């Protein structure tokens, strides 16, 4: 996980080489992303479960 020095948002540096919020690649949805407890990657909400973008971890809310 990487914190952007400009907007203070946290993003997964293994997926993005620069801040996806500052560049407009991702919208600011703080409720839609949270850290994965297994690997430290990003959990993304797909409408039904939280799924990690880095490992196979998933959880229901």
CHARMM-style PDB file with segment names, atoms N, HN, CA, C and O in Angstrom:
ATOM      1  N   UNK     1       0.849  -1.169   0.000  1.00  0.00      PROA
ATOM      2  CA  UNK     1       0.000   0.000   0.000  1.00  0.00      PROA
ATOM      3  C   UNK     1       0.899   1.239   0.000  1.00  0.00      PROA
ATOM      4  O   UNK     1       1.950   1.272   0.642  1.00  0.00      PROA
ATOM      5  N   UNK     2       0.460   2.234  -0.726  1.00  0.00      PROA
ATOM      6  HN  UNK     2      -0.393   2.207  -1.247  1.00  0.00      PROA
ATOM      7  CA  UNK     2       1.215   3.482  -0.861  1.00  0.00      PROA
ATOM      8  C   UNK     2       0.273   4.647  -0.571  1.00  0.00      PROA
ATOM      9  O   UNK     2      -0.873   4.637  -1.020  1.00  0.00      PROA
ATOM     10  N   UNK     3       0.732   5.638   0.164  1.00  0.00      PROA
ATOM     11  HN  UNK     3       1.663   5.646   0.529  1.00  0.00      PROA
ATOM     12  CA  UNK     3      -0.065   6.831   0.415  1.00  0.00      PROA
ATOM     13  C   UNK     3       0.450   7.963  -0.457  1.00  0.00      PROA
ATOM     14  O   UNK     3       1.642   8.269  -0.457  1.00  0.00      PROA
ATOM     15  N   UNK     4      -0.451   8.576  -1.196  1.00  0.00      PROA
ATOM     16  HN  UNK     4      -1.420   8.327  -1.196  1.00  0.00      PROA
ATOM     17  CA  UNK     4      -0.087   9.680  -2.077  1.00  0.00      PROA
ATOM     18  C   UNK     4       0.260  10.918  -1.244  1.00  0.00      PROA
ATOM     19  O   UNK     4      -0.508  11.284  -0.354  1.00  0.00      PROA
ATOM     20  N   UNK     5       1.392  11.567  -1.509  1.00  0.00      PROA
ATOM     21  HN  UNK     5       2.016  11.269  -2.231  1.00  0.00      PROA
ATOM     22  CA  UNK     5       1.763  12.763  -0.754  1.00  0.00      PROA
ATOM     23  C   UNK     5       0.932  13.989  -1.120  1.00  0.00      PROA
ATOM     24  O   UNK     5       0.955  14.992  -0.406  1.00  0.00      PROA
ATOM     25  N   UNK     6       0.205  13.913  -2.223  1.00  0.00      PROA
ATOM     26  HN  UNK     6       0.187  13.099  -2.804  1.00  0.00      PROA
ATOM     27  CA  UNK     6      -0.575  15.064  -2.674  1.00  0.00      PROA
ATOM     28  C   UNK     6      -2.014  15.034  -2.169  1.00  0.00      PROA
ATOM     29  O   UNK     6      -2.533  16.059  -1.728  1.00  0.00      PROA
ATOM     30  N   UNK     7      -2.670  13.864  -2.227  1.00  0.00      PROA
ATOM     31  HN  UNK     7      -2.248  13.031  -2.585  1.00  0.00      PROA
ATOM     32  CA  UNK     7      -4.081  13.795  -1.834  1.00  0.00      PROA
ATOM     33  C   UNK     7      -4.305  12.949  -0.582  1.00  0.00      PROA
ATOM     34  O   UNK     7      -5.427  12.874  -0.081  1.00  0.00      PROA
ATOM     35  N   UNK     8      -3.243  12.307  -0.071  1.00  0.00      PROA
ATOM     36  HN  UNK     8      -2.332  12.367  -0.479  1.00  0.00      PROA
ATOM     37  CA  UNK     8      -3.283  11.463   1.130  1.00  0.00      PROA
ATOM     38  C   UNK     8      -4.160  10.223   1.000  1.00  0.00      PROA
ATOM     39  O   UNK     8      -4.508   9.614   2.012  1.00  0.00      PROA
ATOM     40  N   UNK     9      -4.524   9.835  -0.214  1.00  0.00      PROA
ATOM     41  HN  UNK     9      -4.241  10.329  -1.036  1.00  0.00      PROA
ATOM     42  CA  UNK     9      -5.279   8.603  -0.439  1.00  0.00      PROA
ATOM     43  C   UNK     9      -4.313   7.429  -0.488  1.00  0.00      PROA
ATOM     44  O   UNK     9      -3.159   7.584  -0.886  1.00  0.00      PROA
ATOM     45  N   UNK    10      -4.784   6.257  -0.086  1.00  0.00      PROA
ATOM     46  HN  UNK    10      -5.722   6.130   0.237  1.00  0.00      PROA
ATOM     47  CA  UNK    10      -3.968   5.048  -0.102  1.00  0.00      PROA
ATOM     48  C   UNK    10      -4.360   4.209  -1.313  1.00  0.00      PROA
ATOM     49  O   UNK    10      -5.544   4.020  -1.594  1.00  0.00      PROA
ATOM     50  N   UNK    11      -3.355   3.708  -2.024  1.00  0.00      PROA
ATOM     51  HN  UNK    11      -2.394   3.861  -1.795  1.00  0.00      PROA
ATOM     52  CA  UNK    11      -3.590   2.877  -3.200  1.00  0.00      PROA
ATOM     53  C   UNK    11      -2.568   1.752  -3.244  1.00  0.00      PROA
ATOM     54  O   UNK    11      -1.549   1.806  -2.555  1.00  0.00      PROA
ATOM     55  N   UNK    12      -2.837   0.738  -4.049  1.00  0.00      PROA
ATOM     56  HN  UNK    12      -3.665   0.694  -4.609  1.00  0.00      PROA
ATOM     57  CA  UNK    12      -1.965  -0.432  -4.179  1.00  0.00      PROA
ATOM     58  C   UNK    12      -0.910  -0.151  -5.249  1.00  0.00      PROA
ATOM     59  O   UNK    12      -1.225  -0.093  -6.438  1.00  0.00      PROA
ATOM     60  N   UNK    13       0.340   0.023  -4.823  1.00  0.00      PROA
ATOM     61  HN  UNK    13       0.596  -0.024  -3.858  1.00  0.00      PROA
ATOM     62  CA  UNK    13       1.414   0.366  -5.770  1.00  0.00      PROA
ATOM     63  C   UNK    13       1.757  -0.783  -6.705  1.00  0.00      PROA
ATOM     64  O   UNK    13       2.445  -0.573  -7.704  1.00  0.00      PROA
ATOM     65  N   UNK    14       1.287  -2.008  -6.402  1.00  0.00      PROA
ATOM     66  HN  UNK    14       0.728  -2.179  -5.590  1.00  0.00      PROA
ATOM     67  CA  UNK    14       1.527  -3.119  -7.323  1.00  0.00      PROA
ATOM     68  C   UNK    14       0.587  -3.038  -8.527  1.00  0.00      PROA
ATOM     69  O   UNK    14       0.841  -3.667  -9.554  1.00  0.00      PROA
ATOM     70  N   UNK    15      -0.498  -2.267  -8.407  1.00  0.00      PROA
ATOM     71  HN  UNK    15      -0.705  -1.756  -7.572  1.00  0.00      PROA
ATOM     72  CA  UNK    15      -1.444  -2.087  -9.506  1.00  0.00      PROA
ATOM     73  C   UNK    15      -1.250  -0.770 -10.254  1.00  0.00      PROA
ATOM     74  O   UNK    15      -1.568  -0.670 -11.439  1.00  0.00      PROA
ATOM     75  N   UNK    16      -0.726   0.238  -9.557  1.00  0.00      PROA
ATOM     76  HN  UNK    16      -0.467   0.157  -8.594  1.00  0.00      PROA
ATOM     77  CA  UNK    16      -0.584   1.570 -10.145  1.00  0.00      PROA
ATOM     78  C   UNK    16       0.816   2.119  -9.900  1.00  0.00      PROA
ATOM     79  O   UNK    16       1.338   2.014  -8.790  1.00  0.00      PROA
ATOM     80  N   UNK    17       1.416   2.695 -10.913  1.00  0.00      PROA
ATOM     81  HN  UNK    17       0.992   2.781 -11.814  1.00  0.00      PROA
ATOM     82  CA  UNK    17       2.752   3.272 -10.758  1.00  0.00      PROA
ATOM     83  C   UNK    17       2.683   4.710 -10.249  1.00  0.00      PROA
ATOM     84  O   UNK    17       3.706   5.285  -9.878  1.00  0.00      PROA
ATOM     85  N   UNK    18       1.487   5.293 -10.231  1.00  0.00      PROA
ATOM     86  HN  UNK    18       0.656   4.826 -10.533  1.00  0.00      PROA
ATOM     87  CA  UNK    18       1.256   6.641  -9.734  1.00  0.00      PROA
ATOM     88  C   UNK    18      -0.126   6.672  -9.084  1.00  0.00      PROA
ATOM     89  O   UNK    18      -0.887   5.714  -9.224  1.00  0.00      PROA
ATOM     90  N   UNK    19      -0.459   7.723  -8.396  1.00  0.00      PROA
ATOM     91  HN  UNK    19       0.159   8.501  -8.282  1.00  0.00      PROA
ATOM     92  CA  UNK    19      -1.732   7.796  -7.676  1.00  0.00      PROA
ATOM     93  C   UNK    19      -2.914   7.768  -8.652  1.00  0.00      PROA
ATOM     94  O   UNK    19      -3.042   8.664  -9.485  1.00  0.00      PROA
ATOM     95  N   UNK    20      -3.780   6.748  -8.559  1.00  0.00      PROA
ATOM     96  HN  UNK    20      -3.676   6.019  -7.882  1.00  0.00      PROA
ATOM     97  CA  UNK    20      -4.922   6.652  -9.472  1.00  0.00      PROA
ATOM     98  C   UNK    20      -6.020   7.663  -9.147  1.00  0.00      PROA
ATOM     99  O   UNK    20      -6.881   7.926  -9.986  1.00  0.00      PROA
ATOM    100  N   UNK    21      -6.000   8.229  -7.945  1.00  0.00      PROA
ATOM    101  HN  UNK    21      -5.300   8.016  -7.264  1.00  0.00      PROA
ATOM    102  CA  UNK    21      -6.998   9.245  -7.582  1.00  0.00      PROA
ATOM    103  C   UNK    21      -6.634  10.597  -8.179  1.00  0.00      PROA
ATOM    104  O   UNK    21      -7.491  11.293  -8.724  1.00  0.00      PROA
ATOM    105  N   UNK    22      -5.352  10.970  -8.076  1.00  0.00      PROA
ATOM    106  HN  UNK    22      -4.656  10.405  -7.634  1.00  0.00      PROA
ATOM    107  CA  UNK    22      -4.906  12.246  -8.649  1.00  0.00      PROA
ATOM    108  C   UNK    22      -5.007  12.248 -10.173  1.00  0.00      PROA
ATOM    109  O   UNK    22      -5.291  13.278 -10.784  1.00  0.00      PROA
ATOM    110  N   UNK    23      -4.768  11.073 -10.786  1.00  0.00      PROA
ATOM    111  HN  UNK    23      -4.537  10.236 -10.290  1.00  0.00      PROA
ATOM    112  CA  UNK    23      -4.801  10.996 -12.251  1.00  0.00      PROA
ATOM    113  C   UNK    23      -6.211  10.801 -12.798  1.00  0.00      PROA
ATOM    114  O   UNK    23      -6.424  10.900 -14.007  1.00  0.00      PROA
ATOM    115  N   UNK    24      -7.186  10.523 -11.911  1.00  0.00      PROA
ATOM    116  HN  UNK    24      -7.013  10.442 -10.929  1.00  0.00      PROA
ATOM    117  CA  UNK    24      -8.560  10.344 -12.362  1.00  0.00      PROA
ATOM    118  C   UNK    24      -8.891   8.915 -12.776  1.00  0.00      PROA
ATOM    119  O   UNK    24      -9.996   8.658 -13.254  1.00  0.00      PROA
ATOM    120  N   UNK    25      -7.953   7.975 -12.603  1.00  0.00      PROA
ATOM    121  HN  UNK    25      -7.056   8.184 -12.214  1.00  0.00      PROA
ATOM    122  CA  UNK    25      -8.217   6.576 -12.949  1.00  0.00      PROA
ATOM    123  C   UNK    25      -9.239   5.944 -11.997  1.00  0.00      PROA
ATOM    124  O   UNK    25     -10.029   5.096 -12.411  1.00  0.00      PROA
ATOM    125  N   UNK    26      -9.224   6.355 -10.726  1.00  0.00      PROA
ATOM    126  HN  UNK    26      -8.582   7.044 -10.390  1.00  0.00      PROA
ATOM    127  CA  UNK    26     -10.186   5.881  -9.740  1.00  0.00      PROA
ATOM    128  C   UNK    26     -10.921   7.068  -9.142  1.00  0.00      PROA
ATOM    129  O   UNK    26     -10.347   8.141  -8.955  1.00  0.00      PROA
ATOM    130  N   UNK    27     -12.204   6.862  -8.842  1.00  0.00      PROA
ATOM    131  HN  UNK    27     -12.670   5.991  -8.993  1.00  0.00      PROA
ATOM    132  CA  UNK    27     -12.975   7.903  -8.169  1.00  0.00      PROA
ATOM    133  C   UNK    27     -12.771   7.760  -6.668  1.00  0.00      PROA
ATOM    134  O   UNK    27     -12.404   6.691  -6.181  1.00  0.00      PROA
ATOM    135  N   UNK    28     -13.007   8.817  -5.959  1.00  0.00      PROA
ATOM    136  HN  UNK    28     -13.305   9.686  -6.355  1.00  0.00      PROA
ATOM    137  CA  UNK    28     -12.826   8.834  -4.512  1.00  0.00      PROA
ATOM    138  C   UNK    28     -14.034   8.186  -3.833  1.00  0.00      PROA
ATOM    139  O   UNK    28     -14.998   8.867  -3.481  1.00  0.00      PROA
ATOM    140  N   UNK    29     -13.972   6.862  -3.652  1.00  0.00      PROA
ATOM    141  HN  UNK    29     -13.189   6.309  -3.938  1.00  0.00      PROA
ATOM    142  CA  UNK    29     -15.010   6.104  -2.964  1.00  0.00      PROA
ATOM    143  C   UNK    29     -14.380   5.424  -1.768  1.00  0.00      PROA
ATOM    144  O   UNK    29     -14.005   4.255  -1.849  1.00  0.00      PROA
ATOM    145  N   UNK    30     -14.256   6.133  -0.662  1.00  0.00      PROA
ATOM    146  HN  UNK    30     -14.561   7.084  -0.596  1.00  0.00      PROA
ATOM    147  CA  UNK    30     -13.603   5.578   0.521  1.00  0.00      PROA
ATOM    148  C   UNK    30     -14.317   4.337   1.041  1.00  0.00      PROA
ATOM    149  O   UNK    30     -13.678   3.468   1.634  1.00  0.00      PROA
ATOM    150  N   UNK    31     -15.636   4.234   0.829  1.00  0.00      PROA
ATOM    151  HN  UNK    31     -16.155   4.940   0.347  1.00  0.00      PROA
ATOM    152  CA  UNK    31     -16.392   3.086   1.306  1.00  0.00      PROA
ATOM    153  C   UNK    31     -16.211   1.863   0.422  1.00  0.00      PROA
ATOM    154  O   UNK    31     -16.580   0.760   0.825  1.00  0.00      PROA
ATOM    155  N   UNK    32     -15.652   2.027  -0.772  1.00  0.00      PROA
ATOM    156  HN  UNK    32     -15.352   2.923  -1.099  1.00  0.00      PROA
ATOM    157  CA  UNK    32     -15.552   0.937  -1.729  1.00  0.00      PROA
ATOM    158  C   UNK    32     -14.207   0.217  -1.692  1.00  0.00      PROA
ATOM    159  O   UNK    32     -14.060  -0.826  -2.329  1.00  0.00      PROA
ATOM    160  N   UNK    33     -13.222   0.745  -0.963  1.00  0.00      PROA
ATOM    161  HN  UNK    33     -13.342   1.593  -0.446  1.00  0.00      PROA
ATOM    162  CA  UNK    33     -11.891   0.139  -0.894  1.00  0.00      PROA
ATOM    163  C   UNK    33     -11.423   0.160   0.553  1.00  0.00      PROA
ATOM    164  O   UNK    33     -11.593   1.149   1.266  1.00  0.00      PROA
ATOM    165  N   UNK    34     -10.827  -0.961   0.973  1.00  0.00      PROA
ATOM    166  HN  UNK    34     -10.689  -1.765   0.394  1.00  0.00      PROA
ATOM    167  CA  UNK    34     -10.209  -1.020   2.294  1.00  0.00      PROA
ATOM    168  C   UNK    34      -9.068  -2.021   2.242  1.00  0.00      PROA
ATOM    169  O   UNK    34      -9.014  -2.838   1.323  1.00  0.00      PROA
ATOM    170  N   UNK    35      -8.139  -1.979   3.218  1.00  0.00      PROA
ATOM    171  HN  UNK    35      -8.183  -1.315   3.965  1.00  0.00      PROA
ATOM    172  CA  UNK    35      -6.971  -2.862   3.178  1.00  0.00      PROA
ATOM    173  C   UNK    35      -7.334  -4.324   3.435  1.00  0.00      PROA
ATOM    174  O   UNK    35      -8.225  -4.620   4.231  1.00  0.00      PROA
ATOM    175  N   UNK    36      -6.644  -5.220   2.763  1.00  0.00      PROA
ATOM    176  HN  UNK    36      -5.921  -4.979   2.117  1.00  0.00      PROA
ATOM    177  CA  UNK    36      -6.833  -6.662   2.938  1.00  0.00      PROA
ATOM    178  C   UNK    36      -6.096  -7.112   4.202  1.00  0.00      PROA
ATOM    179  O   UNK    36      -4.921  -6.787   4.369  1.00  0.00      PROA
ATOM    180  N   UNK    37      -6.760  -7.851   5.092  1.00  0.00      PROA
ATOM    181  HN  UNK    37      -7.715  -8.116   4.956  1.00  0.00      PROA
ATOM    182  CA  UNK    37      -6.090  -8.318   6.306  1.00  0.00      PROA
ATOM    183  C   UNK    37      -5.083  -9.440   6.049  1.00  0.00      PROA
ATOM    184  O   UNK    37      -4.245  -9.718   6.906  1.00  0.00      PROA
ATOM    185  N   UNK    38      -5.152 -10.083   4.896  1.00  0.00      PROA
ATOM    186  HN  UNK    38      -5.834  -9.858   4.200  1.00  0.00      PROA
ATOM    187  CA  UNK    38      -4.255 -11.197   4.583  1.00  0.00      PROA
ATOM    188  C   UNK    38      -2.928 -10.739   3.983  1.00  0.00      PROA
ATOM    189  O   UNK    38      -1.867 -11.187   4.417  1.00  0.00      PROA
ATOM    190  N   UNK    39      -2.978  -9.848   2.986  1.00  0.00      PROA
ATOM    191  HN  UNK    39      -3.840  -9.483   2.634  1.00  0.00      PROA
ATOM    192  CA  UNK    39      -1.753  -9.507   2.260  1.00  0.00      PROA
ATOM    193  C   UNK    39      -1.437  -8.010   2.252  1.00  0.00      PROA
ATOM    194  O   UNK    39      -0.362  -7.614   1.804  1.00  0.00      PROA
ATOM    195  N   UNK    40      -2.359  -7.171   2.743  1.00  0.00      PROA
ATOM    196  HN  UNK    40      -3.233  -7.493   3.107  1.00  0.00      PROA
ATOM    197  CA  UNK    40      -2.118  -5.732   2.727  1.00  0.00      PROA
ATOM    198  C   UNK    40      -2.505  -5.074   1.421  1.00  0.00      PROA
ATOM    199  O   UNK    40      -2.308  -3.870   1.261  1.00  0.00      PROA
ATOM    200  N   UNK    41      -3.058  -5.840   0.471  1.00  0.00      PROA
ATOM    201  HN  UNK    41      -3.218  -6.818   0.601  1.00  0.00      PROA
ATOM    202  CA  UNK    41      -3.533  -5.281  -0.794  1.00  0.00      PROA
ATOM    203  C   UNK    41      -4.844  -4.532  -0.588  1.00  0.00      PROA
ATOM    204  O   UNK    41      -5.183  -4.173   0.540  1.00  0.00      PROA
ATOM    205  N   UNK    42      -5.568  -4.299  -1.648  1.00  0.00      PROA
ATOM    206  HN  UNK    42      -5.293  -4.591  -2.564  1.00  0.00      PROA
ATOM    207  CA  UNK    42      -6.828  -3.564  -1.576  1.00  0.00      PROA
ATOM    208  C   UNK    42      -8.018  -4.495  -1.719  1.00  0.00      PROA
ATOM    209  O   UNK    42      -8.088  -5.289  -2.658  1.00  0.00      PROA
ATOM    210  N   UNK    43      -8.962  -4.395  -0.776  1.00  0.00      PROA
ATOM    211  HN  UNK    43      -8.905  -3.751  -0.014  1.00  0.00      PROA
ATOM    212  CA  UNK    43     -10.235  -5.081  -0.906  1.00  0.00      PROA
ATOM    213  C   UNK    43     -11.184  -4.149  -1.634  1.00  0.00      PROA
ATOM    214  O   UNK    43     -11.322  -2.981  -1.271  1.00  0.00      PROA
ATOM    215  N   UNK    44     -11.840  -4.670  -2.667  1.00  0.00      PROA
ATOM    216  HN  UNK    44     -11.728  -5.619  -2.962  1.00  0.00      PROA
ATOM    217  CA  UNK    44     -12.800  -3.891  -3.448  1.00  0.00      PROA
ATOM    218  C   UNK    44     -14.181  -4.486  -3.265  1.00  0.00      PROA
ATOM    219  O   UNK    44     -14.331  -5.707  -3.293  1.00  0.00      PROA
ATOM    220  N   UNK    45     -15.186  -3.660  -3.080  1.00  0.00      PROA
ATOM    221  HN  UNK    45     -15.064  -2.667  -3.058  1.00  0.00      PROA
ATOM    222  CA  UNK    45     -16.568  -4.087  -2.910  1.00  0.00      PROA
ATOM    223  C   UNK    45     -17.184  -4.294  -4.283  1.00  0.00      PROA
ATOM    224  O   UNK    45     -17.200  -3.373  -5.100  1.00  0.00      PROA
ATOM    225  N   UNK    46     -17.695  -5.503  -4.551  1.00  0.00      PROA
ATOM    226  HN  UNK    46     -17.683  -6.251  -3.887  1.00  0.00      PROA
ATOM    227  CA  UNK    46     -18.313  -5.775  -5.844  1.00  0.00      PROA
ATOM    228  C   UNK    46     -19.838  -5.743  -5.781  1.00  0.00      PROA
ATOM    229  O   UNK    46     -20.508  -6.125  -6.741  1.00  0.00      PROA
ATOM    230  N   UNK    47     -20.384  -5.293  -4.663  1.00  0.00      PROA
ATOM    231  HN  UNK    47     -19.840  -4.984  -3.883  1.00  0.00      PROA
ATOM    232  CA  UNK    47     -21.827  -5.227  -4.487  1.00  0.00      PROA
ATOM    233  C   UNK    47     -22.356  -6.348  -3.625  1.00  0.00      PROA
ATOM    234  O   UNK    47     -23.455  -6.248  -3.080  1.00  0.00      PROA
ATOM    235  N   UNK    48     -21.581  -7.424  -3.493  1.00  0.00      PROA
ATOM    236  HN  UNK    48     -20.688  -7.505  -3.936  1.00  0.00      PROA
ATOM    237  CA  UNK    48     -21.979  -8.565  -2.678  1.00  0.00      PROA
ATOM    238  C   UNK    48     -20.914  -8.980  -1.672  1.00  0.00      PROA
ATOM    239  O   UNK    48     -21.237  -9.310  -0.530  1.00  0.00      PROA
ATOM    240  N   UNK    49     -19.655  -8.968  -2.081  1.00  0.00      PROA
ATOM    241  HN  UNK    49     -19.393  -8.700  -3.008  1.00  0.00      PROA
ATOM    242  CA  UNK    49     -18.545  -9.370  -1.208  1.00  0.00      PROA
ATOM    243  C   UNK    49     -17.357  -8.437  -1.418  1.00  0.00      PROA
ATOM    244  O   UNK    49     -17.242  -7.766  -2.444  1.00  0.00      PROA
ATOM    245  N   UNK    50     -16.483  -8.413  -0.423  1.00  0.00      PROA
ATOM    246  HN  UNK    50     -16.576  -8.957   0.410  1.00  0.00      PROA
ATOM    247  CA  UNK    50     -15.194  -7.725  -0.540  1.00  0.00      PROA
ATOM    248  C   UNK    50     -14.205  -8.709  -1.139  1.00  0.00      PROA
ATOM    249  O   UNK    50     -14.060  -9.818  -0.624  1.00  0.00      PROA
ATOM    250  N   UNK    51     -13.517  -8.335  -2.217  1.00  0.00      PROA
ATOM    251  HN  UNK    51     -13.635  -7.434  -2.636  1.00  0.00      PROA
ATOM    252  CA  UNK    51     -12.531  -9.196  -2.861  1.00  0.00      PROA
ATOM    253  C   UNK    51     -11.201  -8.470  -2.954  1.00  0.00      PROA
ATOM    254  O   UNK    51     -11.148  -7.286  -3.286  1.00  0.00      PROA
ATOM    255  N   UNK    52     -10.119  -9.197  -2.655  1.00  0.00      PROA
ATOM    256  HN  UNK    52     -10.162 -10.159  -2.386  1.00  0.00      PROA
ATOM    257  CA  UNK    52      -8.783  -8.613  -2.720  1.00  0.00      PROA
ATOM    258  C   UNK    52      -8.287  -8.609  -4.162  1.00  0.00      PROA
ATOM    259  O   UNK    52      -8.483  -9.572  -4.903  1.00  0.00      PROA
ATOM    260  N   UNK    53      -7.649  -7.525  -4.539  1.00  0.00      PROA
ATOM    261  HN  UNK    53      -7.490  -6.743  -3.937  1.00  0.00      PROA
ATOM    262  CA  UNK    53      -7.087  -7.408  -5.885  1.00  0.00      PROA
ATOM    263  C   UNK    53      -5.724  -8.088  -5.980  1.00  0.00      PROA
ATOM    264  O   UNK    53      -5.170  -8.218  -7.072  1.00  0.00      PROA
ATOM    265  N   UNK    54      -5.183  -8.522  -4.844  1.00  0.00      PROA
ATOM    266  HN  UNK    54      -5.633  -8.416  -3.957  1.00  0.00      PROA
ATOM    267  CA  UNK    54      -3.827  -9.064  -4.791  1.00  0.00      PROA
ATOM    268  C   UNK    54      -3.775 -10.565  -4.504  1.00  0.00      PROA
ATOM    269  O   UNK    54      -2.899 -11.265  -5.011  1.00  0.00      PROA
ATOM    270  N   UNK    55      -4.716 -11.061  -3.689  1.00  0.00      PROA
ATOM    271  HN  UNK    55      -5.428 -10.492  -3.277  1.00  0.00      PROA
ATOM    272  CA  UNK    55      -4.740 -12.481  -3.336  1.00  0.00      PROA
ATOM    273  C   UNK    55      -6.169 -13.004  -3.480  1.00  0.00      PROA
ATOM    274  O   UNK    55      -7.034 -12.289  -3.986  1.00  0.00      PROA
ATOM    275  N   UNK    56      -6.425 -14.207  -3.056  1.00  0.00      PROA
ATOM    276  HN  UNK    56      -5.723 -14.788  -2.645  1.00  0.00      PROA
ATOM    277  CA  UNK    56      -7.753 -14.803  -3.216  1.00  0.00      PROA
ATOM    278  C   UNK    56      -8.702 -14.524  -2.050  1.00  0.00      PROA
ATOM    279  O   UNK    56      -9.781 -15.111  -1.980  1.00  0.00      PROA
ATOM    280  N   UNK    57      -8.313 -13.638  -1.138  1.00  0.00      PROA
ATOM    281  HN  UNK    57      -7.436 -13.161  -1.194  1.00  0.00      PROA
ATOM    282  CA  UNK    57      -9.129 -13.355   0.042  1.00  0.00      PROA
ATOM    283  C   UNK    57     -10.440 -12.662  -0.339  1.00  0.00      PROA
ATOM    284  O   UNK    57     -10.450 -11.759  -1.176  1.00  0.00      PROA
ATOM    285  N   UNK    58     -11.539 -13.087   0.277  1.00  0.00      PROA
ATOM    286  HN  UNK    58     -11.531 -13.820   0.957  1.00  0.00      PROA
ATOM    287  CA  UNK    58     -12.820 -12.412   0.109  1.00  0.00      PROA
ATOM    288  C   UNK    58     -13.609 -12.549   1.400  1.00  0.00      PROA
ATOM    289  O   UNK    58     -13.382 -13.479   2.174  1.00  0.00      PROA
ATOM    290  N   UNK    59     -14.537 -11.624   1.637  1.00  0.00      PROA
ATOM    291  HN  UNK    59     -14.722 -10.868   1.009  1.00  0.00      PROA
ATOM    292  CA  UNK    59     -15.372 -11.676   2.826  1.00  0.00      PROA
ATOM    293  C   UNK    59     -16.695 -10.979   2.532  1.00  0.00      PROA
ATOM    294  O   UNK    59     -16.770 -10.042   1.738  1.00  0.00      PROA
ATOM    295  N   UNK    60     -17.730 -11.468   3.198  1.00  0.00      PROA
ATOM    296  HN  UNK    60     -17.669 -12.229   3.844  1.00  0.00      PROA
ATOM    297  CA  UNK    60     -19.033 -10.814   3.092  1.00  0.00      PROA
ATOM    298  C   UNK    60     -19.091  -9.726   4.143  1.00  0.00      PROA
ATOM    299  O   UNK    60     -18.461  -9.838   5.194  1.00  0.00      PROA
ATOM    300  N   UNK    61     -19.833  -8.689   3.868  1.00  0.00      PROA
ATOM    301  HN  UNK    61     -20.345  -8.598   3.014  1.00  0.00      PROA
ATOM    302  CA  UNK    61     -19.932  -7.573   4.806  1.00  0.00      PROA
ATOM    303  C   UNK    61     -20.988  -7.825   5.842  1.00  0.00      PROA
ATOM    304  OT1 UNK    61     -21.208  -6.986   6.716  1.00  0.00      PROA
TER     305      UNK     61
END
